[in-house]
């Protein structure tokens, strides 16, 4: 049986420590080079990613500002939102309109005469033909499904009853009532009920304009009536979208004889929000660029793109296109500063909301042209940024090259580790051999010492 062994046990050499130190010393220069390259590569990839992200976010903020059409959004405001609300598309023209809501459109609703036996009372058999407006559907009632409750369910489940009529039952002191409600509003959506065949019991559910005795009309089928700018408008629903081009009005309540105001104007709130986002995203970009090219003298810490020519080019281009006068613009609004957007010492922008609102109130079209004309700030900045964000632009090309370098460095690291394993194996073999030799020499020395000692003792005894 082989015995246990430990490197250096025979000679007293710490072979493991010696091998580790020698391998570490040989590995250190190459490892330091790879580590520096990996750190630099990863840092630069991250920096380029941050830059591209900030550029992309700012470019996205330019999109809703870079065309004149983007400024054509309209707002529609009602003077009393409890009576009606409104919305407007870009097709709407600015203006103010008097609105009188005389009546709302309503859906026809009927309640039957009472059935003293309740919802379980047998009504009869046959076929019901129920209509709402120009559409009808049929309901077959047999002797197994002829109670009021079963007729209610059959109506709701009938083929062809696609959002035409809903049936319910209501229990009252005098018995159960069948309630029929039209889904659609408007005078043309009135309910009719006819019956045929069977035992004749369904006659108690018939209803038409000339036969109204079986039901009480709870709500008439009625059109909405509204006067807009003095002109009467009737509709089957409470949404009016064909009276004023580009404007949709939703009627909520009627106030006959009372006049309210509908105002269609430029959507300055939306425009302000988009301009504020433009300022915020530019400031985020400016801070990112500042961080990437920064240098702290006290700590001697530099940003990852300090001195980078591409970064300088982007920064310079954006500043020029941001501050230059807009070509072809006339009047007082030819620069961002003229509408309250000024540059701070750190390169960020500051927005004076009051000055912007005053500019839009004074001449909205000039503010729109400042951003969205062909030579406007947003248009020209977007034209500059879009090519830089393309997949074949310098940002992406550099990133791809650095990613390839990172992969190569990983291979270099793997190769170094493999080479160091061989170096470690060689050193360990050498020191193991040395350990064995020293152990043998020690054993020989001990043997000789023992023999000499024995000889010495023999001589002394004589």
Residue pairs with C-beta under 8 A, 6 or more apart in sequence:
7 13
7 15
7 16
7 428
7 431
7 432
7 435
8 14
8 15
8 16
8 431
8 435
9 435
10 435
10 436
10 438
10 439
10 442
11 434
11 435
11 438
11 439
11 442
13 431
13 434
13 435
13 438
15 428
15 431
15 432
15 435
18 427
18 431
19 424
19 427
19 428
19 431
22 423
22 427
23 420
23 423
23 424
23 427
26 420
26 423
27 416
27 420
27 423
30 416
31 416
34 409
34 412
34 413
34 416
37 405
37 409
38 406
38 409
38 413
41 402
41 405
41 406
41 409
42 406
43 304
44 304
44 305
44 398
44 402
45 399
45 402
45 403
45 406
46 304
47 292
47 303
47 304
47 305
48 305
48 395
48 398
48 399
48 402
49 399
50 288
50 292
51 288
51 289
51 292
51 305
51 311
51 314
51 395
52 389
52 395
52 396
52 399
53 288
54 284
54 285
54 288
54 289
55 285
55 314
55 385
55 388
55 389
55 395
56 389
57 281
57 284
57 285
58 281
58 282
58 284
58 285
58 385
59 382
59 385
59 386
59 389
60 281
61 274
61 277
61 278
61 280
61 281
61 282
62 278
62 378
62 381
62 382
62 385
63 70
63 382
64 70
64 274
65 71
65 274
65 275
65 278
65 371
65 372
65 378
66 371
66 372
66 376
66 378
66 379
66 382
67 372
67 379
68 368
68 369
68 372
68 373
69 90
69 372
70 274
70 372
71 266
71 271
71 364
71 367
71 368
71 371
71 372
72 90
73 90
73 266
73 267
73 270
73 271
74 88
74 89
74 90
74 92
74 94
74 246
74 264
74 265
74 266
74 267
75 88
75 264
75 265
75 266
75 267
75 268
75 269
75 270
76 86
76 87
76 88
76 92
76 247
76 248
76 249
76 262
76 263
76 264
77 86
77 262
77 263
77 265
78 84
78 85
78 86
78 99
78 260
78 261
78 262
79 260
79 261
79 262
79 263
80 260
81 252
82 252
82 253
83 99
83 101
83 251
83 252
83 253
83 254
83 255
83 258
83 260
84 99
84 101
84 249
84 250
84 251
84 252
84 253
84 260
84 262
85 249
85 250
85 252
86 247
86 248
86 249
86 250
86 262
86 264
87 247
87 248
88 246
88 247
88 248
88 264
89 246
89 247
90 246
91 245
91 246
92 244
92 245
92 246
92 247
92 264
93 245
93 246
93 264
94 264
94 265
94 266
95 263
95 264
96 261
96 262
96 263
96 264
97 228
97 229
97 244
97 261
97 262
97 263
97 264
98 227
98 228
98 229
98 230
98 259
98 260
98 261
98 262
99 226
99 227
99 228
99 249
99 259
99 260
99 261
99 262
100 226
100 227
100 255
100 256
100 257
100 258
100 259
100 260
101 224
101 225
101 226
101 251
101 253
101 254
101 255
101 256
101 258
101 260
102 225
102 226
102 227
102 254
102 256
103 222
103 224
103 225
103 254
103 256
104 222
104 224
104 238
104 251
104 252
104 253
104 254
105 185
105 186
105 222
105 223
105 224
105 235
105 236
105 237
105 238
105 251
106 185
106 219
106 220
106 221
106 222
107 181
107 182
107 183
107 184
107 185
107 186
107 189
107 219
107 221
108 132
108 181
108 182
108 189
108 190
108 191
108 217
108 219
108 220
108 221
109 179
109 180
109 181
109 182
109 217
109 218
109 219
110 179
110 180
110 181
110 191
110 207
110 215
110 216
110 217
110 218
111 170
111 177
111 178
111 179
111 180
111 215
111 216
111 218
112 177
112 178
112 179
112 180
112 204
112 205
112 214
112 215
113 177
113 204
113 214
113 215
113 216
114 172
114 174
114 175
114 176
114 177
115 121
115 123
115 148
115 175
115 176
115 177
115 178
116 174
116 175
117 175
117 176
118 148
118 171
118 175
118 176
119 147
119 148
119 149
119 152
119 169
119 171
119 176
120 147
120 148
120 149
121 147
121 148
121 175
121 176
122 146
122 147
122 201
123 141
123 146
123 147
123 148
123 151
123 201
123 202
123 204
123 205
124 141
124 146
124 198
124 199
124 200
124 201
124 202
124 203
124 204
125 141
125 142
125 143
125 146
125 197
125 198
125 199
125 201
125 202
126 141
126 195
126 196
126 197
126 198
126 199
126 200
126 201
126 202
127 138
127 139
127 140
127 141
127 195
127 196
127 197
127 198
127 202
128 138
128 139
128 141
128 151
128 155
128 193
128 194
128 195
128 202
128 205
129 136
129 137
129 138
129 139
129 193
129 194
129 195
129 196
130 136
130 137
130 138
130 139
130 155
130 158
130 161
130 164
130 165
130 180
130 191
130 192
130 193
130 194
131 137
131 164
131 191
131 192
131 193
132 164
132 165
132 182
132 183
132 184
132 189
132 190
132 191
132 192
133 184
133 186
133 188
133 189
133 190
134 188
135 160
135 164
136 160
136 192
137 158
137 159
137 160
137 161
137 164
138 158
138 160
139 151
139 154
139 155
139 158
140 154
141 150
141 151
141 154
141 198
141 202
145 151
145 154
146 201
148 169
148 176
148 178
149 169
151 167
151 178
151 205
152 167
152 168
152 169
152 178
153 167
155 161
155 165
155 167
155 180
156 166
156 167
163 183
163 184
164 182
164 183
164 184
165 180
165 181
165 182
165 183
165 191
166 180
166 181
166 183
167 178
167 179
167 180
167 181
168 178
168 179
168 181
169 176
169 177
169 178
169 179
170 176
170 177
170 179
171 177
178 205
179 218
180 191
180 193
180 207
180 215
182 189
182 190
182 191
182 221
183 189
184 236
185 221
185 222
185 224
185 236
185 237
185 238
186 221
186 222
186 223
186 235
186 236
186 237
187 221
187 222
187 223
187 236
188 221
188 236
189 221
189 236
190 209
190 221
191 207
191 221
192 207
192 208
192 209
193 205
193 206
193 207
193 208
194 206
194 208
195 202
195 203
195 205
195 206
204 214
205 214
206 214
207 214
207 215
223 234
223 235
223 236
224 234
224 235
224 236
224 237
224 238
224 240
224 251
225 232
225 233
225 234
226 232
226 233
226 235
226 240
226 243
226 249
226 251
227 233
228 240
228 243
228 244
228 249
228 262
231 243
233 240
233 243
235 242
238 250
238 251
238 252
239 248
239 249
239 250
239 251
240 248
240 249
240 250
240 251
241 247
241 248
241 249
243 249
244 262
244 264
247 262
247 264
249 262
266 360
266 364
268 357
268 360
268 361
268 364
271 360
271 367
271 368
272 353
272 356
272 357
272 360
275 341
275 351
275 356
275 371
276 351
278 371
278 378
279 341
279 349
279 350
279 351
282 322
282 348
282 349
283 348
283 349
285 318
286 346
286 347
286 348
286 349
287 348
289 311
289 314
289 315
289 347
290 346
290 347
291 303
292 303
292 304
292 305
292 306
292 308
292 311
293 303
293 305
293 306
293 307
293 308
293 311
293 312
293 315
294 302
294 303
294 306
295 301
295 302
295 303
295 306
296 302
305 311
310 394
310 395
310 398
314 388
317 384
318 381
318 384
318 385
319 347
321 377
321 380
321 381
321 384
322 336
322 343
322 377
322 381
323 335
323 336
323 337
323 343
324 335
325 334
325 335
326 334
326 335
326 369
326 370
326 373
326 375
326 376
326 377
327 375
328 373
328 375
329 366
329 369
329 370
329 373
329 375
330 366
331 363
331 366
332 338
332 363
332 366
333 339
333 359
333 363
333 366
333 367
333 369
333 370
334 370
335 370
336 342
336 349
336 370
336 377
338 359
338 370
339 355
339 356
339 359
339 367
339 370
340 351
340 352
340 353
340 354
340 355
340 356
340 359
341 349
341 350
341 351
341 352
341 356
342 349
342 350
342 352
343 349
343 350
344 350
356 367
359 366
359 367
360 367
369 376
370 376
370 377
371 377
371 378
371 379
372 378
372 379
373 379
387 393
388 394
388 395
389 395
390 396
